[in-house]
Amino acid sequence: MPNQVEEFNAYRVKMNDKILADNNKVIKRIFNLDTNAFSEGALDVKTKELLGLVASTVLRCDDCIKYHLESCHKEGLSKEQVMETLSIATLIGGTIVIPHLRKAYEYWEALEEQA
């Protein structure tokens, strides 16, 4: 039985493939811009992923939070670094972010179990 990390990634890949197969130029450019924005530049990838995690948490996008948590995990960020980042996001976003913080914590645990 797939775990939540596998389920999230399988769904994401399946739907991204369908969306990109429609060959919509605007959507393809948005996807490309997103990929390029998180590439190494003046800021390193780790910093960019933490920024993405904060923005996603404040905007309360659970799929985006999962994506950035997984990227942070792949980049070798520690649980302490990620949780400190989530604490800043919760401070900025307010108590309405707490349900998303819970889900983020649970997803990070799933990433650690999978590793």
BAPAMAR-824034 format. One record per residue: x, y, z of N, C-alpha, C, O in turn; chain; residue in one letter; residue number from 0. Coordinates in steps of 0.2 Angstrom, whole numbers, plus 5000, padded with zeros to 4 digits. Each point is the difference from the previous one (the first is absolute). Last residue first. Example, Ala and Ser with C-alpha at 12.3 -4.5 7.8 and 13.67 -1.06 7.14 Angstrom:
BEGIN
<pt <5064; 4989; 5035>; <5004; 5006; 5001>; <4996; 5005; 5003>; <5003; 5006; 5001>; "A"; "S"; 1>,
<pt <4999; 4966; 4999>; <4996; 5006; 5000>; <5004; 5006; 5000>; <5005; 4999; 5003>; "A"; "A"; 0>,
***
This chain:
BEGIN
<pt <5065; 5038; 5021>; <5007; 5001; 4998>; <5004; 4994; 5003>; <5006; 4999; 4999>; "A"; "A"; 114>,
<pt <4970; 5005; 5005>; <5002; 4997; 4993>; <5007; 5000; 4999>; <5002; 4995; 4996>; "A"; "Q"; 113>,
<pt <4990; 5015; 5023>; <4999; 4993; 5001>; <5001; 4996; 4993>; <5003; 4995; 5000>; "A"; "E"; 112>,
<pt <4998; 5029; 5001>; <5006; 4997; 5004>; <4999; 4992; 5001>; <5005; 4997; 4999>; "A"; "E"; 111>,
<pt <4978; 5015; 4990>; <5006; 5001; 4996>; <5006; 4997; 5004>; <5004; 4996; 4997>; "A"; "L"; 110>,
<pt <4976; 5006; 5014>; <4999; 4995; 4995>; <5006; 5000; 4996>; <5003; 4994; 4998>; "A"; "A"; 109>,
<pt <4996; 5022; 5018>; <5001; 4994; 5003>; <4999; 4994; 4995>; <5004; 4995; 5000>; "A"; "E"; 108>,
<pt <4991; 5027; 4993>; <5007; 4999; 5001>; <5002; 4993; 5003>; <5005; 4997; 4998>; "A"; "W"; 107>,
<pt <4972; 5008; 4999>; <5003; 4999; 4994>; <5008; 4999; 5001>; <5003; 4996; 4997>; "A"; "Y"; 106>,
<pt <4984; 5011; 5021>; <4998; 4993; 4999>; <5004; 4998; 4993>; <5003; 4995; 5000>; "A"; "E"; 105>,
<pt <4998; 5028; 5006>; <5004; 4996; 5005>; <4999; 4992; 4999>; <5005; 4996; 5000>; "A"; "Y"; 104>,
<pt <4982; 5019; 4987>; <5007; 5001; 4998>; <5005; 4995; 5005>; <5004; 4997; 4997>; "A"; "A"; 103>,
<pt <4973; 5006; 5008>; <5001; 4995; 4994>; <5007; 5000; 4998>; <5003; 4995; 4998>; "A"; "K"; 102>,
<pt <4992; 5020; 5020>; <4999; 4993; 5002>; <5001; 4995; 4994>; <5004; 4995; 5001>; "A"; "R"; 101>,
<pt <4996; 5028; 4994>; <5006; 4998; 5004>; <4999; 4993; 5002>; <5005; 4996; 5000>; "A"; "L"; 100>,
<pt <4977; 5013; 4991>; <5004; 4999; 4994>; <5007; 4998; 5003>; <5004; 4996; 4998>; "A"; "H"; 99>,
<pt <4979; 5011; 5017>; <4998; 4994; 4997>; <5005; 4998; 4994>; <5001; 4994; 5000>; "A"; "P"; 98>,
<pt <5003; 5027; 5010>; <5001; 4995; 5005>; <4998; 4993; 4997>; <5004; 4995; 5000>; "A"; "I"; 97>,
<pt <4993; 5028; 4991>; <5005; 4996; 4997>; <5001; 4994; 5004>; <5003; 4995; 4998>; "A"; "V"; 96>,
<pt <4983; 5023; 5010>; <4997; 4996; 4994>; <5004; 4996; 4997>; <4998; 4995; 4996>; "A"; "I"; 95>,
<pt <5010; 5020; 5021>; <4998; 4994; 5002>; <4996; 4996; 4995>; <4999; 4994; 5001>; "A"; "T"; 94>,
<pt <5019; 5023; 4990>; <4995; 5000; 5005>; <4998; 4993; 5002>; <5001; 4995; 4997>; "A"; "G"; 93>,
<pt <5016; 5014; 4987>; <4994; 4998; 4997>; <4994; 5001; 5006>; <4994; 5000; 4998>; "A"; "G"; 92>,
<pt <5029; 5004; 5007>; <4998; 5005; 4994>; <4993; 4998; 4998>; <4996; 5005; 5000>; "A"; "I"; 91>,
<pt <5014; 4981; 5016>; <5000; 5006; 5003>; <4997; 5005; 4995>; <4996; 5004; 5001>; "A"; "L"; 90>,
<pt <5008; 4975; 4991>; <4994; 5000; 5005>; <4999; 5007; 5003>; <4995; 5002; 5001>; "A"; "T"; 89>,
<pt <5024; 4994; 4986>; <4994; 5000; 4995>; <4994; 5000; 5005>; <4995; 5004; 4998>; "A"; "A"; 88>,
<pt <5025; 4993; 5013>; <5000; 5007; 4997>; <4994; 5001; 4996>; <4996; 5005; 5000>; "A"; "I"; 87>,
<pt <5008; 4974; 5008>; <4998; 5004; 5005>; <5000; 5007; 4998>; <4995; 5004; 5002>; "A"; "S"; 86>,
<pt <5013; 4980; 4983>; <4992; 4999; 5001>; <4998; 5005; 5006>; <4994; 5002; 5000>; "A"; "L"; 85>,
<pt <5029; 4996; 4996>; <4997; 5004; 4995>; <4992; 5000; 5000>; <4997; 5005; 4999>; "A"; "T"; 84>,
<pt <5015; 4982; 5017>; <5001; 5007; 5001>; <4997; 5004; 4995>; <4997; 5006; 5001>; "A"; "E"; 83>,
<pt <5003; 4971; 4996>; <4995; 5002; 5005>; <5001; 5008; 5002>; <4995; 5003; 5001>; "A"; "M"; 82>,
<pt <5020; 4987; 4983>; <4994; 5000; 4997>; <4995; 5003; 5005>; <4995; 5004; 4999>; "A"; "V"; 81>,
<pt <5027; 4992; 5009>; <5000; 5006; 4995>; <4993; 5001; 4997>; <4997; 5005; 4999>; "A"; "Q"; 80>,
<pt <5006; 4976; 5015>; <5001; 5006; 5004>; <4999; 5006; 4995>; <4997; 5005; 5002>; "A"; "E"; 79>,
<pt <5005; 4974; 4989>; <4993; 5001; 5003>; <5000; 5007; 5003>; <4995; 5003; 5000>; "A"; "K"; 78>,
<pt <5023; 4996; 4981>; <4999; 4996; 5007>; <4992; 5001; 5002>; <4997; 5005; 4998>; "A"; "S"; 77>,
<pt <5014; 4995; 4976>; <4999; 5005; 5006>; <4998; 4995; 5006>; <4997; 4995; 4999>; "A"; "L"; 76>,
<pt <5009; 4998; 4977>; <5004; 4999; 5006>; <4999; 5004; 5006>; <5004; 5000; 5005>; "A"; "G"; 75>,
<pt <4986; 4998; 4972>; <5005; 5005; 5001>; <5005; 4999; 5006>; <5005; 5003; 5001>; "A"; "E"; 74>,
<pt <4974; 4985; 4995>; <5005; 4998; 4995>; <5006; 5004; 5000>; <5006; 4997; 4999>; "A"; "K"; 73>,
<pt <4977; 5009; 5015>; <5002; 4994; 5003>; <5006; 4997; 4995>; <5005; 4998; 5002>; "A"; "H"; 72>,
<pt <4983; 5021; 4992>; <5004; 5002; 5005>; <5003; 4993; 5003>; <5006; 5000; 5001>; "A"; "C"; 71>,
<pt <4978; 4998; 4982>; <5006; 5003; 4998>; <5005; 5002; 5005>; <5006; 4999; 4999>; "A"; "S"; 70>,
<pt <4973; 4993; 5008>; <5004; 4995; 4996>; <5006; 5002; 4997>; <5006; 4997; 5001>; "A"; "E"; 69>,
<pt <4980; 5019; 5009>; <5002; 4996; 5005>; <5005; 4994; 4997>; <5005; 4999; 5002>; "A"; "L"; 68>,
<pt <4983; 5015; 4983>; <5006; 5003; 5003>; <5003; 4996; 5006>; <5006; 5000; 5001>; "A"; "H"; 67>,
<pt <4974; 4992; 4989>; <5005; 5000; 4995>; <5006; 5003; 5003>; <5006; 4997; 4999>; "A"; "Y"; 66>,
<pt <4975; 5003; 5015>; <5003; 4993; 4999>; <5006; 5000; 4995>; <5005; 4997; 5001>; "A"; "K"; 65>,
<pt <4983; 5023; 5001>; <5004; 4999; 5006>; <5003; 4993; 5000>; <5006; 4999; 5001>; "A"; "I"; 64>,
<pt <4979; 5007; 4982>; <5006; 5004; 4999>; <5005; 4998; 5006>; <5006; 5000; 5000>; "A"; "C"; 63>,
<pt <4972; 4991; 5001>; <5004; 4997; 4995>; <5007; 5003; 4999>; <5005; 4997; 4999>; "A"; "D"; 62>,
<pt <4979; 5013; 5016>; <5003; 4994; 5002>; <5004; 4996; 4995>; <5006; 4997; 5002>; "A"; "D"; 61>,
<pt <4988; 5029; 5002>; <5000; 4996; 4995>; <5003; 4993; 5002>; <5007; 4999; 5000>; "A"; "C"; 60>,
<pt <4990; 5024; 5011>; <4997; 4995; 5002>; <4998; 4995; 4994>; <4995; 4997; 4999>; "A"; "R"; 59>,
<pt <5019; 5024; 5004>; <4994; 5000; 4995>; <4995; 4994; 5001>; <4995; 4999; 4997>; "A"; "L"; 58>,
<pt <5025; 5003; 5017>; <4996; 5006; 5001>; <4994; 5001; 4995>; <4994; 5002; 5002>; "A"; "V"; 57>,
<pt <5021; 4980; 4995>; <4996; 4999; 5007>; <4996; 5007; 5001>; <4994; 4999; 5002>; "A"; "T"; 56>,
<pt <5020; 5001; 4979>; <4994; 4995; 4999>; <4996; 4999; 5006>; <4994; 4999; 5000>; "A"; "S"; 55>,
<pt <5025; 5015; 5001>; <4995; 5003; 4996>; <4994; 4995; 4999>; <4995; 5002; 5001>; "A"; "A"; 54>,
<pt <5024; 4990; 5010>; <4997; 5006; 5004>; <4994; 5002; 4996>; <4995; 5001; 5003>; "A"; "V"; 53>,
<pt <5019; 4984; 4986>; <4996; 4996; 5006>; <4996; 5006; 5004>; <4994; 4999; 5001>; "A"; "L"; 52>,
<pt <5021; 5008; 4982>; <4994; 4997; 4997>; <4996; 4997; 5005>; <4993; 5000; 5000>; "A"; "G"; 51>,
<pt <5027; 5008; 5007>; <4996; 5005; 4998>; <4993; 4998; 4997>; <4995; 5002; 5002>; "A"; "L"; 50>,
<pt <5022; 4982; 5002>; <4997; 5002; 5007>; <4996; 5006; 4999>; <4994; 5001; 5003>; "A"; "L"; 49>,
<pt <5017; 4991; 4978>; <4995; 4995; 5002>; <4997; 5002; 5007>; <4994; 4999; 5001>; "A"; "E"; 48>,
<pt <5024; 5014; 4990>; <4994; 5001; 4996>; <4994; 4995; 5002>; <4994; 5002; 5000>; "A"; "K"; 47>,
<pt <5027; 4996; 5011>; <4997; 5006; 5002>; <4993; 5001; 4996>; <4995; 5002; 5003>; "A"; "T"; 46>,
<pt <5019; 4980; 4990>; <4997; 4999; 5007>; <4996; 5006; 5003>; <4995; 4999; 5002>; "A"; "K"; 45>,
<pt <5017; 5002; 4977>; <4994; 4996; 5000>; <4997; 4999; 5006>; <4994; 5001; 5001>; "A"; "V"; 44>,
<pt <5022; 5021; 4997>; <5000; 4993; 4999>; <4994; 4996; 5000>; <4995; 5003; 5002>; "A"; "D"; 43>,
<pt <5009; 5023; 4989>; <4998; 4996; 5006>; <5001; 4993; 4999>; <4999; 4998; 4994>; "A"; "L"; 42>,
<pt <5007; 5015; 4989>; <5003; 5004; 5005>; <4998; 4997; 5007>; <5004; 5001; 5005>; "A"; "A"; 41>,
<pt <4992; 4981; 4979>; <5001; 5007; 4998>; <5003; 5004; 5005>; <5005; 4997; 5003>; "A"; "G"; 40>,
<pt <4983; 4977; 4990>; <5006; 5003; 5004>; <5001; 5007; 4996>; <5000; 5001; 4994>; "A"; "E"; 39>,
<pt <4975; 4989; 5004>; <5007; 4998; 4998>; <5005; 5004; 5004>; <4999; 5006; 5002>; "A"; "S"; 38>,
<pt <4977; 4997; 4998>; <5003; 4996; 5005>; <5007; 4997; 4999>; <5002; 4996; 5004>; "A"; "F"; 37>,
<pt <4985; 5017; 4979>; <5000; 5004; 5006>; <5004; 4997; 5006>; <5003; 5003; 5004>; "A"; "A"; 36>,
<pt <4992; 4985; 4976>; <5006; 5004; 4999>; <5000; 5004; 5006>; <5006; 5002; 5003>; "A"; "N"; 35>,
<pt <4975; 4984; 4996>; <5006; 4996; 5000>; <5006; 5005; 5000>; <5005; 4999; 5004>; "A"; "T"; 34>,
<pt <4975; 5012; 4993>; <5000; 4997; 5006>; <5007; 4996; 5001>; <5003; 5001; 5005>; "A"; "D"; 33>,
<pt <4992; 5007; 4974>; <5002; 5005; 5004>; <5001; 4998; 5007>; <5004; 5002; 5004>; "A"; "L"; 32>,
<pt <4987; 4983; 4981>; <5007; 5001; 4999>; <5003; 5005; 5004>; <5005; 5000; 5003>; "A"; "N"; 31>,
<pt <4972; 4996; 4998>; <5003; 4994; 5002>; <5008; 5001; 5000>; <5003; 4999; 5004>; "A"; "F"; 30>,
<pt <4983; 5017; 4985>; <5000; 5001; 5007>; <5003; 4994; 5004>; <5004; 5001; 5005>; "A"; "I"; 29>,
<pt <4995; 4998; 4972>; <5004; 5005; 5002>; <5000; 5002; 5007>; <5005; 5001; 5003>; "A"; "R"; 28>,
<pt <4980; 4983; 4988>; <5007; 4998; 4999>; <5005; 5005; 5002>; <5005; 4998; 5004>; "A"; "K"; 27>,
<pt <4972; 5009; 4995>; <5001; 4995; 5006>; <5008; 4997; 5000>; <5003; 5000; 5005>; "A"; "I"; 26>,
<pt <4990; 5014; 4977>; <5000; 5004; 5006>; <5002; 4995; 5006>; <5004; 5002; 5004>; "A"; "V"; 25>,
<pt <4992; 4988; 4974>; <5007; 5004; 5001>; <5000; 5004; 5006>; <5006; 5000; 5003>; "A"; "K"; 24>,
<pt <4981; 4976; 4992>; <4999; 5007; 5001>; <5006; 5004; 5002>; <5003; 4999; 5005>; "A"; "N"; 23>,
<pt <4993; 4976; 4990>; <5004; 5005; 4996>; <4998; 5007; 5000>; <5000; 5004; 4995>; "A"; "N"; 22>,
<pt <4992; 4974; 5015>; <4995; 5004; 4997>; <5004; 5006; 4996>; <4997; 5003; 4996>; "A"; "D"; 21>,
<pt <5014; 4982; 5019>; <4999; 4996; 4993>; <4995; 5005; 4996>; <5000; 4999; 4994>; "A"; "A"; 20>,
<pt <5006; 5006; 5029>; <5005; 5002; 4995>; <4999; 4997; 4993>; <5002; 5003; 4995>; "A"; "L"; 19>,
<pt <4983; 4991; 5023>; <5000; 5008; 4999>; <5005; 5002; 4994>; <4998; 5004; 4996>; "A"; "I"; 18>,
<pt <5003; 4973; 5011>; <4993; 5002; 4997>; <5000; 5007; 4998>; <4998; 5002; 4994>; "A"; "K"; 17>,
<pt <5020; 4991; 5019>; <5001; 4998; 4994>; <4993; 5001; 4995>; <5001; 5002; 4995>; "A"; "D"; 16>,
<pt <4999; 5004; 5028>; <5004; 5004; 4996>; <5001; 4998; 4993>; <5000; 5004; 4996>; "A"; "N"; 15>,
<pt <4988; 4982; 5019>; <4996; 5006; 4998>; <5005; 5005; 4996>; <4997; 5003; 4995>; "A"; "M"; 14>,
<pt <5013; 4977; 5013>; <4994; 4999; 4996>; <4997; 5006; 4997>; <4999; 5001; 4994>; "A"; "K"; 13>,
<pt <5017; 5001; 5023>; <5003; 4999; 4994>; <4995; 4998; 4994>; <5000; 5003; 4995>; "A"; "V"; 12>,
<pt <4993; 5001; 5028>; <5003; 5006; 4997>; <5003; 4999; 4993>; <4998; 5004; 4995>; "A"; "R"; 11>,
<pt <4993; 4978; 5017>; <4995; 5004; 4998>; <5003; 5006; 4997>; <4997; 5002; 4994>; "A"; "Y"; 10>,
<pt <5018; 4984; 5016>; <4997; 4996; 4994>; <4994; 5005; 4997>; <5000; 5000; 4994>; "A"; "A"; 9>,
<pt <5011; 5007; 5026>; <5004; 5001; 4994>; <4997; 4996; 4994>; <5001; 5003; 4994>; "A"; "N"; 8>,
<pt <4988; 4996; 5027>; <5000; 5007; 4997>; <5004; 5001; 4994>; <4998; 5003; 4995>; "A"; "F"; 7>,
<pt <5001; 4975; 5015>; <4994; 5002; 4997>; <5000; 5008; 4998>; <4997; 5001; 4994>; "A"; "E"; 6>,
<pt <5022; 4990; 5017>; <4999; 4997; 4994>; <4993; 5002; 4996>; <5000; 5001; 4994>; "A"; "E"; 5>,
<pt <5004; 5007; 5028>; <5005; 5003; 4996>; <4999; 4997; 4993>; <5000; 5004; 4995>; "A"; "V"; 4>,
<pt <4986; 4987; 5022>; <4998; 5007; 4998>; <5005; 5003; 4995>; <4998; 5004; 4996>; "A"; "Q"; 3>,
<pt <5003; 4970; 5004>; <4999; 5004; 5006>; <4998; 5007; 4997>; <5000; 5001; 4994>; "A"; "N"; 2>,
<pt <4994; 4974; 4995>; <5005; 5006; 5000>; <4998; 5004; 5006>; <4995; 5001; 5003>; "A"; "P"; 1>,
<pt <5003; 4972; 4996>; <4996; 5006; 5000>; <5004; 5006; 5000>; <5005; 5001; 5004>; "A"; "M"; 0>,
***
